[in-house]
Amino acid sequence: MSTNHQPAPGEPSRQSGQSNLPMLCIAWLVVGIPLGWGVVKSVEKSLPLFNGRPAAAPVPPSSGAR
């Protein structure tokens, strides 16, 4: 009887799952950080709608000609 177990087709091997962990974490960070930033900004901009206070007016860019 052999102790060398071959994974069935479609079944991930344990060795490949462990070696891909750092890449998986990096991929989640690449997606999660911008996603989290976008959610925070969306919530910040929508709060005035629910608080009844107007949002701060954006500052117009200064022009070079005076």
PDB file of N, CA, C and O in Angstrom:
ATOM      1  N   MET A   1       0.836  -1.172   0.000  1.00  0.00           N
ATOM      2  CA  MET A   1       0.000   0.000   0.000  1.00  0.00           C
ATOM      3  C   MET A   1       0.886   1.243   0.000  1.00  0.00           C
ATOM      4  O   MET A   1       1.844   1.316   0.770  1.00  0.00           O
ATOM      5  N   SER A   2       0.584   2.205  -0.839  1.00  0.00           N
ATOM      6  CA  SER A   2       1.405   3.397  -0.988  1.00  0.00           C
ATOM      7  C   SER A   2       0.845   4.532  -0.143  1.00  0.00           C
ATOM      8  O   SER A   2      -0.371   4.683  -0.033  1.00  0.00           O
ATOM      9  N   THR A   3       1.730   5.333   0.457  1.00  0.00           N
ATOM     10  CA  THR A   3       1.297   6.495   1.235  1.00  0.00           C
ATOM     11  C   THR A   3       1.298   7.766   0.406  1.00  0.00           C
ATOM     12  O   THR A   3       0.897   8.822   0.895  1.00  0.00           O
ATOM     13  N   ASN A   4       1.745   7.680  -0.847  1.00  0.00           N
ATOM     14  CA  ASN A   4       1.782   8.831  -1.728  1.00  0.00           C
ATOM     15  C   ASN A   4       0.390   9.030  -2.329  1.00  0.00           C
ATOM     16  O   ASN A   4      -0.007   8.304  -3.241  1.00  0.00           O
ATOM     17  N   HIS A   5      -0.343  10.010  -1.818  1.00  0.00           N
ATOM     18  CA  HIS A   5      -1.718  10.267  -2.258  1.00  0.00           C
ATOM     19  C   HIS A   5      -1.705  11.281  -3.397  1.00  0.00           C
ATOM     20  O   HIS A   5      -1.179  12.383  -3.244  1.00  0.00           O
ATOM     21  N   GLN A   6      -2.270  10.917  -4.516  1.00  0.00           N
ATOM     22  CA  GLN A   6      -2.422  11.827  -5.646  1.00  0.00           C
ATOM     23  C   GLN A   6      -3.806  12.467  -5.542  1.00  0.00           C
ATOM     24  O   GLN A   6      -4.800  11.759  -5.382  1.00  0.00           O
ATOM     25  N   PRO A   7      -3.884  13.812  -5.632  1.00  0.00           N
ATOM     26  CA  PRO A   7      -5.208  14.448  -5.551  1.00  0.00           C
ATOM     27  C   PRO A   7      -6.052  14.110  -6.782  1.00  0.00           C
ATOM     28  O   PRO A   7      -5.536  13.930  -7.886  1.00  0.00           O
ATOM     29  N   ALA A   8      -7.329  14.034  -6.561  1.00  0.00           N
ATOM     30  CA  ALA A   8      -8.256  13.785  -7.661  1.00  0.00           C
ATOM     31  C   ALA A   8      -8.291  15.013  -8.566  1.00  0.00           C
ATOM     32  O   ALA A   8      -7.930  16.106  -8.130  1.00  0.00           O
ATOM     33  N   PRO A   9      -8.713  14.853  -9.802  1.00  0.00           N
ATOM     34  CA  PRO A   9      -8.815  16.019 -10.685  1.00  0.00           C
ATOM     35  C   PRO A   9      -9.748  17.064 -10.081  1.00  0.00           C
ATOM     36  O   PRO A   9     -10.867  16.746  -9.678  1.00  0.00           O
ATOM     37  N   GLY A  10      -9.288  18.299 -10.022  1.00  0.00           N
ATOM     38  CA  GLY A  10     -10.081  19.373  -9.431  1.00  0.00           C
ATOM     39  C   GLY A  10      -9.821  19.569  -7.958  1.00  0.00           C
ATOM     40  O   GLY A  10     -10.214  20.592  -7.398  1.00  0.00           O
ATOM     41  N   GLU A  11      -9.170  18.621  -7.313  1.00  0.00           N
ATOM     42  CA  GLU A  11      -8.851  18.746  -5.892  1.00  0.00           C
ATOM     43  C   GLU A  11      -7.482  19.411  -5.757  1.00  0.00           C
ATOM     44  O   GLU A  11      -6.497  18.905  -6.296  1.00  0.00           O
ATOM     45  N   PRO A  12      -7.407  20.539  -5.044  1.00  0.00           N
ATOM     46  CA  PRO A  12      -6.111  21.211  -4.919  1.00  0.00           C
ATOM     47  C   PRO A  12      -5.155  20.405  -4.053  1.00  0.00           C
ATOM     48  O   PRO A  12      -5.562  19.795  -3.064  1.00  0.00           O
ATOM     49  N   SER A  13      -3.901  20.407  -4.427  1.00  0.00           N
ATOM     50  CA  SER A  13      -2.915  19.720  -3.602  1.00  0.00           C
ATOM     51  C   SER A  13      -2.522  20.620  -2.438  1.00  0.00           C
ATOM     52  O   SER A  13      -2.594  21.844  -2.548  1.00  0.00           O
ATOM     53  N   ARG A  14      -2.119  20.037  -1.355  1.00  0.00           N
ATOM     54  CA  ARG A  14      -1.757  20.814  -0.173  1.00  0.00           C
ATOM     55  C   ARG A  14      -0.503  21.647  -0.421  1.00  0.00           C
ATOM     56  O   ARG A  14      -0.393  22.763   0.087  1.00  0.00           O
ATOM     57  N   GLN A  15       0.425  21.129  -1.181  1.00  0.00           N
ATOM     58  CA  GLN A  15       1.666  21.850  -1.415  1.00  0.00           C
ATOM     59  C   GLN A  15       1.425  23.126  -2.213  1.00  0.00           C
ATOM     60  O   GLN A  15       1.993  24.165  -1.876  1.00  0.00           O
ATOM     61  N   SER A  16       0.617  23.083  -3.244  1.00  0.00           N
ATOM     62  CA  SER A  16       0.392  24.273  -4.054  1.00  0.00           C
ATOM     63  C   SER A  16      -0.403  25.316  -3.282  1.00  0.00           C
ATOM     64  O   SER A  16      -0.193  26.510  -3.492  1.00  0.00           O
ATOM     65  N   GLY A  17      -1.302  24.912  -2.403  1.00  0.00           N
ATOM     66  CA  GLY A  17      -2.074  25.865  -1.614  1.00  0.00           C
ATOM     67  C   GLY A  17      -1.210  26.624  -0.636  1.00  0.00           C
ATOM     68  O   GLY A  17      -1.432  27.814  -0.413  1.00  0.00           O
ATOM     69  N   GLN A  18      -0.234  25.965  -0.050  1.00  0.00           N
ATOM     70  CA  GLN A  18       0.636  26.626   0.909  1.00  0.00           C
ATOM     71  C   GLN A  18       1.598  27.584   0.214  1.00  0.00           C
ATOM     72  O   GLN A  18       1.891  28.650   0.755  1.00  0.00           O
ATOM     73  N   SER A  19       2.085  27.241  -0.947  1.00  0.00           N
ATOM     74  CA  SER A  19       3.038  28.108  -1.629  1.00  0.00           C
ATOM     75  C   SER A  19       2.355  29.331  -2.234  1.00  0.00           C
ATOM     76  O   SER A  19       3.024  30.327  -2.507  1.00  0.00           O
ATOM     77  N   ASN A  20       1.057  29.282  -2.448  1.00  0.00           N
ATOM     78  CA  ASN A  20       0.339  30.418  -3.027  1.00  0.00           C
ATOM     79  C   ASN A  20      -0.213  31.368  -1.974  1.00  0.00           C
ATOM     80  O   ASN A  20      -0.829  32.374  -2.328  1.00  0.00           O
ATOM     81  N   LEU A  21      -0.015  31.084  -0.703  1.00  0.00           N
ATOM     82  CA  LEU A  21      -0.569  31.926   0.354  1.00  0.00           C
ATOM     83  C   LEU A  21      -0.048  33.361   0.297  1.00  0.00           C
ATOM     84  O   LEU A  21      -0.858  34.284   0.388  1.00  0.00           O
ATOM     85  N   PRO A  22       1.244  33.601   0.154  1.00  0.00           N
ATOM     86  CA  PRO A  22       1.700  35.002   0.065  1.00  0.00           C
ATOM     87  C   PRO A  22       1.094  35.744  -1.128  1.00  0.00           C
ATOM     88  O   PRO A  22       0.707  36.906  -1.006  1.00  0.00           O
ATOM     89  N   MET A  23       1.011  35.075  -2.275  1.00  0.00           N
ATOM     90  CA  MET A  23       0.427  35.712  -3.456  1.00  0.00           C
ATOM     91  C   MET A  23      -1.064  35.989  -3.240  1.00  0.00           C
ATOM     92  O   MET A  23      -1.578  37.013  -3.689  1.00  0.00           O
ATOM     93  N   LEU A  24      -1.743  35.090  -2.564  1.00  0.00           N
ATOM     94  CA  LEU A  24      -3.154  35.295  -2.272  1.00  0.00           C
ATOM     95  C   LEU A  24      -3.348  36.500  -1.358  1.00  0.00           C
ATOM     96  O   LEU A  24      -4.261  37.298  -1.573  1.00  0.00           O
ATOM     97  N   CYS A  25      -2.505  36.639  -0.347  1.00  0.00           N
ATOM     98  CA  CYS A  25      -2.592  37.789   0.558  1.00  0.00           C
ATOM     99  C   CYS A  25      -2.315  39.091  -0.179  1.00  0.00           C
ATOM    100  O   CYS A  25      -3.005  40.087   0.039  1.00  0.00           O
ATOM    101  N   ILE A  26      -1.318  39.092  -1.044  1.00  0.00           N
ATOM    102  CA  ILE A  26      -0.999  40.291  -1.820  1.00  0.00           C
ATOM    103  C   ILE A  26      -2.165  40.654  -2.741  1.00  0.00           C
ATOM    104  O   ILE A  26      -2.505  41.828  -2.885  1.00  0.00           O
ATOM    105  N   ALA A  27      -2.768  39.651  -3.355  1.00  0.00           N
ATOM    106  CA  ALA A  27      -3.901  39.913  -4.250  1.00  0.00           C
ATOM    107  C   ALA A  27      -5.073  40.518  -3.483  1.00  0.00           C
ATOM    108  O   ALA A  27      -5.715  41.446  -3.975  1.00  0.00           O
ATOM    109  N   TRP A  28      -5.358  40.014  -2.299  1.00  0.00           N
ATOM    110  CA  TRP A  28      -6.445  40.563  -1.489  1.00  0.00           C
ATOM    111  C   TRP A  28      -6.138  42.002  -1.078  1.00  0.00           C
ATOM    112  O   TRP A  28      -7.042  42.837  -1.044  1.00  0.00           O
ATOM    113  N   LEU A  29      -4.880  42.304  -0.768  1.00  0.00           N
ATOM    114  CA  LEU A  29      -4.520  43.674  -0.419  1.00  0.00           C
ATOM    115  C   LEU A  29      -4.657  44.609  -1.610  1.00  0.00           C
ATOM    116  O   LEU A  29      -5.128  45.737  -1.468  1.00  0.00           O
ATOM    117  N   VAL A  30      -4.245  44.143  -2.785  1.00  0.00           N
ATOM    118  CA  VAL A  30      -4.344  44.967  -3.998  1.00  0.00           C
ATOM    119  C   VAL A  30      -5.801  45.315  -4.289  1.00  0.00           C
ATOM    120  O   VAL A  30      -6.092  46.413  -4.763  1.00  0.00           O
ATOM    121  N   VAL A  31      -6.694  44.414  -4.018  1.00  0.00           N
ATOM    122  CA  VAL A  31      -8.121  44.657  -4.262  1.00  0.00           C
ATOM    123  C   VAL A  31      -8.769  45.346  -3.063  1.00  0.00           C
ATOM    124  O   VAL A  31      -9.575  46.260  -3.234  1.00  0.00           O
ATOM    125  N   GLY A  32      -8.422  44.914  -1.854  1.00  0.00           N
ATOM    126  CA  GLY A  32      -9.113  45.382  -0.658  1.00  0.00           C
ATOM    127  C   GLY A  32      -8.816  46.814  -0.263  1.00  0.00           C
ATOM    128  O   GLY A  32      -9.711  47.521   0.199  1.00  0.00           O
ATOM    129  N   ILE A  33      -7.566  47.263  -0.435  1.00  0.00           N
ATOM    130  CA  ILE A  33      -7.222  48.626  -0.020  1.00  0.00           C
ATOM    131  C   ILE A  33      -7.970  49.672  -0.853  1.00  0.00           C
ATOM    132  O   ILE A  33      -8.590  50.564  -0.273  1.00  0.00           O
ATOM    133  N   PRO A  34      -7.937  49.602  -2.178  1.00  0.00           N
ATOM    134  CA  PRO A  34      -8.718  50.590  -2.937  1.00  0.00           C
ATOM    135  C   PRO A  34     -10.227  50.460  -2.717  1.00  0.00           C
ATOM    136  O   PRO A  34     -10.948  51.458  -2.706  1.00  0.00           O
ATOM    137  N   LEU A  35     -10.691  49.240  -2.544  1.00  0.00           N
ATOM    138  CA  LEU A  35     -12.116  49.043  -2.292  1.00  0.00           C
ATOM    139  C   LEU A  35     -12.517  49.685  -0.970  1.00  0.00           C
ATOM    140  O   LEU A  35     -13.534  50.375  -0.898  1.00  0.00           O
ATOM    141  N   GLY A  36     -11.732  49.466   0.064  1.00  0.00           N
ATOM    142  CA  GLY A  36     -12.018  50.076   1.366  1.00  0.00           C
ATOM    143  C   GLY A  36     -11.961  51.586   1.307  1.00  0.00           C
ATOM    144  O   GLY A  36     -12.800  52.264   1.901  1.00  0.00           O
ATOM    145  N   TRP A  37     -10.971  52.129   0.590  1.00  0.00           N
ATOM    146  CA  TRP A  37     -10.857  53.576   0.440  1.00  0.00           C
ATOM    147  C   TRP A  37     -12.102  54.138  -0.256  1.00  0.00           C
ATOM    148  O   TRP A  37     -12.633  55.171   0.149  1.00  0.00           O
ATOM    149  N   GLY A  38     -12.552  53.457  -1.288  1.00  0.00           N
ATOM    150  CA  GLY A  38     -13.744  53.912  -2.008  1.00  0.00           C
ATOM    151  C   GLY A  38     -14.998  53.868  -1.158  1.00  0.00           C
ATOM    152  O   GLY A  38     -15.848  54.753  -1.255  1.00  0.00           O
ATOM    153  N   VAL A  39     -15.118  52.849  -0.329  1.00  0.00           N
ATOM    154  CA  VAL A  39     -16.282  52.756   0.560  1.00  0.00           C
ATOM    155  C   VAL A  39     -16.260  53.893   1.574  1.00  0.00           C
ATOM    156  O   VAL A  39     -17.288  54.522   1.823  1.00  0.00           O
ATOM    157  N   VAL A  40     -15.088  54.162   2.165  1.00  0.00           N
ATOM    158  CA  VAL A  40     -14.975  55.244   3.148  1.00  0.00           C
ATOM    159  C   VAL A  40     -15.328  56.580   2.512  1.00  0.00           C
ATOM    160  O   VAL A  40     -16.078  57.362   3.097  1.00  0.00           O
ATOM    161  N   LYS A  41     -14.797  56.855   1.319  1.00  0.00           N
ATOM    162  CA  LYS A  41     -15.094  58.117   0.640  1.00  0.00           C
ATOM    163  C   LYS A  41     -16.578  58.231   0.283  1.00  0.00           C
ATOM    164  O   LYS A  41     -17.158  59.311   0.387  1.00  0.00           O
ATOM    165  N   SER A  42     -17.181  57.141  -0.128  1.00  0.00           N
ATOM    166  CA  SER A  42     -18.606  57.164  -0.461  1.00  0.00           C
ATOM    167  C   SER A  42     -19.452  57.458   0.764  1.00  0.00           C
ATOM    168  O   SER A  42     -20.412  58.227   0.695  1.00  0.00           O
ATOM    169  N   VAL A  43     -19.097  56.848   1.881  1.00  0.00           N
ATOM    170  CA  VAL A  43     -19.840  57.096   3.122  1.00  0.00           C
ATOM    171  C   VAL A  43     -19.658  58.547   3.558  1.00  0.00           C
ATOM    172  O   VAL A  43     -20.622  59.198   3.963  1.00  0.00           O
ATOM    173  N   GLU A  44     -18.419  59.062   3.479  1.00  0.00           N
ATOM    174  CA  GLU A  44     -18.173  60.454   3.861  1.00  0.00           C
ATOM    175  C   GLU A  44     -19.004  61.417   3.022  1.00  0.00           C
ATOM    176  O   GLU A  44     -19.550  62.387   3.547  1.00  0.00           O
ATOM    177  N   LYS A  45     -19.100  61.155   1.728  1.00  0.00           N
ATOM    178  CA  LYS A  45     -19.842  62.058   0.850  1.00  0.00           C
ATOM    179  C   LYS A  45     -21.351  61.903   0.982  1.00  0.00           C
ATOM    180  O   LYS A  45     -22.097  62.824   0.651  1.00  0.00           O
ATOM    181  N   SER A  46     -21.807  60.755   1.460  1.00  0.00           N
ATOM    182  CA  SER A  46     -23.254  60.563   1.584  1.00  0.00           C
ATOM    183  C   SER A  46     -23.788  60.985   2.944  1.00  0.00           C
ATOM    184  O   SER A  46     -25.000  61.142   3.094  1.00  0.00           O
ATOM    185  N   LEU A  47     -22.931  61.174   3.938  1.00  0.00           N
ATOM    186  CA  LEU A  47     -23.405  61.562   5.264  1.00  0.00           C
ATOM    187  C   LEU A  47     -24.234  62.845   5.266  1.00  0.00           C
ATOM    188  O   LEU A  47     -25.248  62.894   5.961  1.00  0.00           O
ATOM    189  N   PRO A  48     -23.852  63.885   4.522  1.00  0.00           N
ATOM    190  CA  PRO A  48     -24.696  65.090   4.528  1.00  0.00           C
ATOM    191  C   PRO A  48     -26.126  64.840   4.035  1.00  0.00           C
ATOM    192  O   PRO A  48     -27.041  65.564   4.427  1.00  0.00           O
ATOM    193  N   LEU A  49     -26.328  63.857   3.209  1.00  0.00           N
ATOM    194  CA  LEU A  49     -27.686  63.557   2.748  1.00  0.00           C
ATOM    195  C   LEU A  49     -28.568  63.100   3.894  1.00  0.00           C
ATOM    196  O   LEU A  49     -29.769  63.368   3.909  1.00  0.00           O
ATOM    197  N   PHE A  50     -27.968  62.410   4.854  1.00  0.00           N
ATOM    198  CA  PHE A  50     -28.741  61.859   5.958  1.00  0.00           C
ATOM    199  C   PHE A  50     -28.718  62.746   7.192  1.00  0.00           C
ATOM    200  O   PHE A  50     -29.585  62.613   8.055  1.00  0.00           O
ATOM    201  N   ASN A  51     -27.745  63.653   7.300  1.00  0.00           N
ATOM    202  CA  ASN A  51     -27.667  64.551   8.450  1.00  0.00           C
ATOM    203  C   ASN A  51     -28.450  65.829   8.242  1.00  0.00           C
ATOM    204  O   ASN A  51     -28.757  66.517   9.215  1.00  0.00           O
ATOM    205  N   GLY A  52     -28.782  66.170   7.014  1.00  0.00           N
ATOM    206  CA  GLY A  52     -29.523  67.391   6.742  1.00  0.00           C
ATOM    207  C   GLY A  52     -28.631  68.611   6.626  1.00  0.00           C
ATOM    208  O   GLY A  52     -29.133  69.723   6.461  1.00  0.00           O
ATOM    209  N   ARG A  53     -27.322  68.434   6.708  1.00  0.00           N
ATOM    210  CA  ARG A  53     -26.395  69.554   6.555  1.00  0.00           C
ATOM    211  C   ARG A  53     -25.818  69.523   5.149  1.00  0.00           C
ATOM    212  O   ARG A  53     -25.563  68.450   4.603  1.00  0.00           O
ATOM    213  N   PRO A  54     -25.611  70.699   4.559  1.00  0.00           N
ATOM    214  CA  PRO A  54     -25.014  70.701   3.225  1.00  0.00           C
ATOM    215  C   PRO A  54     -23.539  70.297   3.289  1.00  0.00           C
ATOM    216  O   PRO A  54     -22.853  70.521   4.286  1.00  0.00           O
ATOM    217  N   ALA A  55     -23.098  69.720   2.237  1.00  0.00           N
ATOM    218  CA  ALA A  55     -21.690  69.327   2.149  1.00  0.00           C
ATOM    219  C   ALA A  55     -20.836  70.569   1.932  1.00  0.00           C
ATOM    220  O   ALA A  55     -21.306  71.569   1.391  1.00  0.00           O
ATOM    221  N   ALA A  56     -19.597  70.499   2.350  1.00  0.00           N
ATOM    222  CA  ALA A  56     -18.679  71.613   2.132  1.00  0.00           C
ATOM    223  C   ALA A  56     -18.483  71.801   0.637  1.00  0.00           C
ATOM    224  O   ALA A  56     -18.303  70.836  -0.106  1.00  0.00           O
ATOM    225  N   ALA A  57     -18.518  73.052   0.207  1.00  0.00           N
ATOM    226  CA  ALA A  57     -18.351  73.348  -1.224  1.00  0.00           C
ATOM    227  C   ALA A  57     -16.907  73.093  -1.612  1.00  0.00           C
ATOM    228  O   ALA A  57     -15.996  73.435  -0.858  1.00  0.00           O
ATOM    229  N   PRO A  58     -16.683  72.503  -2.766  1.00  0.00           N
ATOM    230  CA  PRO A  58     -15.310  72.279  -3.200  1.00  0.00           C
ATOM    231  C   PRO A  58     -14.623  73.602  -3.516  1.00  0.00           C
ATOM    232  O   PRO A  58     -15.249  74.528  -4.031  1.00  0.00           O
ATOM    233  N   VAL A  59     -13.351  73.684  -3.209  1.00  0.00           N
ATOM    234  CA  VAL A  59     -12.572  74.891  -3.470  1.00  0.00           C
ATOM    235  C   VAL A  59     -12.198  74.899  -4.944  1.00  0.00           C
ATOM    236  O   VAL A  59     -11.613  73.940  -5.447  1.00  0.00           O
ATOM    237  N   PRO A  60     -12.544  76.005  -5.649  1.00  0.00           N
ATOM    238  CA  PRO A  60     -12.198  76.046  -7.073  1.00  0.00           C
ATOM    239  C   PRO A  60     -10.684  76.179  -7.232  1.00  0.00           C
ATOM    240  O   PRO A  60     -10.028  76.803  -6.398  1.00  0.00           O
ATOM    241  N   PRO A  61     -10.129  75.604  -8.284  1.00  0.00           N
ATOM    242  CA  PRO A  61      -8.694  75.716  -8.503  1.00  0.00           C
ATOM    243  C   PRO A  61      -8.314  77.166  -8.815  1.00  0.00           C
ATOM    244  O   PRO A  61      -9.048  77.868  -9.510  1.00  0.00           O
ATOM    245  N   SER A  62      -7.182  77.603  -8.309  1.00  0.00           N
ATOM    246  CA  SER A  62      -6.756  78.979  -8.564  1.00  0.00           C
ATOM    247  C   SER A  62      -6.184  79.077  -9.974  1.00  0.00           C
ATOM    248  O   SER A  62      -5.452  78.197 -10.427  1.00  0.00           O
ATOM    249  N   SER A  63      -6.526  80.149 -10.648  1.00  0.00           N
ATOM    250  CA  SER A  63      -6.025  80.319 -12.012  1.00  0.00           C
ATOM    251  C   SER A  63      -4.697  81.093 -11.961  1.00  0.00           C
ATOM    252  O   SER A  63      -4.458  81.868 -11.035  1.00  0.00           O
ATOM    253  N   GLY A  64      -3.865  80.879 -12.937  1.00  0.00           N
ATOM    254  CA  GLY A  64      -2.552  81.534 -12.993  1.00  0.00           C
ATOM    255  C   GLY A  64      -2.655  82.987 -13.391  1.00  0.00           C
ATOM    256  O   GLY A  64      -1.793  83.781 -13.013  1.00  0.00           O
ATOM    257  N   ALA A  65      -3.693  83.377 -14.153  1.00  0.00           N
ATOM    258  CA  ALA A  65      -3.840  84.771 -14.602  1.00  0.00           C
ATOM    259  C   ALA A  65      -4.587  85.571 -13.555  1.00  0.00           C
ATOM    260  O   ALA A  65      -5.591  85.122 -13.001  1.00  0.00           O
ATOM    261  N   ARG A  66      -4.075  86.772 -13.293  1.00  0.00           N
ATOM    262  CA  ARG A  66      -4.760  87.656 -12.303  1.00  0.00           C
ATOM    263  C   ARG A  66      -5.151  88.959 -12.927  1.00  0.00           C
ATOM    264  O   ARG A  66      -5.728  89.815 -12.258  1.00  0.00           O
TER     265      ARG A  66
END
